[in-house]
Structures are given as C-alpha cells and as structure tokens.
Amino acid sequence: MKNATSTFDRGWRLRHLPVLLVASAVVAALGAVAGGILGGADAALGVAAGVAVTVVSYTLTTVVLAWADARNPQLVLPLGLGLYAAKFTLLGGVMVAVASTGWAGLLPLCLGIAVGVVVWTGAHIWWISTVHTRRSRA
C-alpha cells in the first residue's frame, strides 16, 4: 500500500537535499579557509575533503533509501543496513590507507568529517522542524 504523501507529492523524499547540500558547501568553504589559515594547504584540503566524505555518504544514503521507499518500503531496511555496512567498511579502509601515508591533513580530515556530520544533521533537524512542518500543515 502506498503512502498518501508519496502519491500526492513524489518529490517529498528528496526535497530537503538542496538545503543540506548548501549548508555543507558553506561549512566546507569556511572550514577550508580556517584550515588554510591555521594549518596550511594540507589542513585546508583535509577539512574540505572531510566534509565532502560526509556529504557523499549522506547523499548516497538519502538517494538510495528514497528510491527503495518509492519502489517498495520493505526494501528500506535491507538496503539501508547493507549500505551502512559497505560505507563504514570503505571509510575504515580509506582512513587506514590515509593514516599510513603520514599526511599532515589527516586530523583536519577527521575534523571535517565530524563537522560535516554535525552541520548536515543540524540542517536536517532545522528543515524538518520548520520547513517540512509548515508544508505538512498546509
């Protein structure tokens, strides 16, 4: 059985994505500038790359789960768990590989990931509690 919302508004599953992407782009730019001032080019690149890792990860999850929910809501759990396991395995491998190089941008990369998570989550909470709530009442 299809959700009444999905029949009425097919774009609802991804409508929040542009706001989250803009918030992430802003924090990546600000973080890169701060990293560049405080730690040089490696730090600037590390922060920006860390935010980008978060953005790619969360965007992939959002798109895959929206697709699964639109096709068959029973696909959400297995695809979500499989994607979660695959992403964290890949992230762990990448972090080990980067750490083994001795790159000076490793700590800023980790900080960029953490800041990216906080900003993405905060922007998502803001969007749901303000924009989405207003739309659902209308």
QUIVENUR-V119980 format. One record per residue. N is the residue number from 1. RES is the residue in three letters. NEAR is the number of other C-alpha atoms within 8 Angstrom. D_CENTER is the distance of its C-alpha to the mean C-alpha in whole Angstrom. Layout:
N_RES_NEAR_D_CENTER / N_RES_NEAR_D_CENTER
This chain:
1_MET_2_30 / 2_LYS_5_27 / 3_ASN_6_25 / 4_ALA_6_27 / 5_THR_8_24 / 6_SER_11_23 / 7_THR_8_26 / 8_PHE_6_27 / 9_ASP_7_23 / 10_ARG_8_22 / 11_GLY_7_19 / 12_TRP_9_18 / 13_ARG_7_15 / 14_LEU_9_13 / 15_ARG_7_14 / 16_HIS_10_12 / 17_LEU_8_9 / 18_PRO_7_11 / 19_VAL_9_12 / 20_LEU_11_8 / 21_LEU_10_8 / 22_VAL_8_11 / 23_ALA_11_11 / 24_SER_13_8 / 25_ALA_8_11 / 26_VAL_8_13 / 27_VAL_12_12 / 28_ALA_14_12 / 29_ALA_9_16 / 30_LEU_8_17 / 31_GLY_12_16 / 32_ALA_14_17 / 33_VAL_9_20 / 34_ALA_9_21 / 35_GLY_16_20 / 36_GLY_12_23 / 37_ILE_7_25 / 38_LEU_7_25 / 39_GLY_9_25 / 40_GLY_9_25 / 41_ALA_8_24 / 42_ASP_11_22 / 43_ALA_17_21 / 44_ALA_17_19 / 45_LEU_12_18 / 46_GLY_17_16 / 47_VAL_19_14 / 48_ALA_14_13 / 49_ALA_11_12 / 50_GLY_16_11 / 51_VAL_18_8 / 52_ALA_11_8 / 53_VAL_9_8 / 54_THR_11_4 / 55_VAL_12_3 / 56_VAL_8_6 / 57_SER_9_5 / 58_TYR_8_3 / 59_THR_9_5 / 60_LEU_8_8 / 61_THR_10_8 / 62_THR_9_8 / 63_VAL_9_11 / 64_VAL_10_13 / 65_LEU_11_13 / 66_ALA_10_14 / 67_TRP_8_17 / 68_ALA_13_18 / 69_ASP_11_19 / 70_ALA_8_20 / 71_ARG_7_22 / 72_ASN_8_23 / 73_PRO_8_22 / 74_GLN_8_23 / 75_LEU_10_21 / 76_VAL_11_18 / 77_LEU_7_19 / 78_PRO_8_20 / 79_LEU_11_17 / 80_GLY_11_14 / 81_LEU_8_16 / 82_GLY_8_17 / 83_LEU_9_13 / 84_TYR_8_13 / 85_ALA_8_16 / 86_ALA_8_15 / 87_LYS_9_12 / 88_PHE_8_13 / 89_THR_8_17 / 90_LEU_8_15 / 91_LEU_8_13 / 92_GLY_8_17 / 93_GLY_8_19 / 94_VAL_8_17 / 95_MET_8_17 / 96_VAL_8_21 / 97_ALA_8_22 / 98_VAL_10_20 / 99_ALA_9_22 / 100_SER_6_25 / 101_THR_6_26 / 102_GLY_7_26 / 103_TRP_8_24 / 104_ALA_7_24 / 105_GLY_12_20 / 106_LEU_11_19 / 107_LEU_9_19 / 108_PRO_13_17 / 109_LEU_16_15 / 110_CYS_11_14 / 111_LEU_10_14 / 112_GLY_16_12 / 113_ILE_15_9 / 114_ALA_10_11 / 115_VAL_10_11 / 116_GLY_16_7 / 117_VAL_10_7 / 118_VAL_8_10 / 119_VAL_11_9 / 120_TRP_13_6 / 121_THR_8_8 / 122_GLY_8_11 / 123_ALA_11_11 / 124_HIS_10_10 / 125_ILE_8_13 / 126_TRP_9_15 / 127_TRP_11_14 / 128_ILE_9_16 / 129_SER_8_18 / 130_THR_8_20 / 131_VAL_9_19 / 132_HIS_9_19 / 133_THR_9_22 / 134_ARG_8_24 / 135_ARG_7_23 / 136_SER_6_24 / 137_ARG_5_27 / 138_ALA_4_28
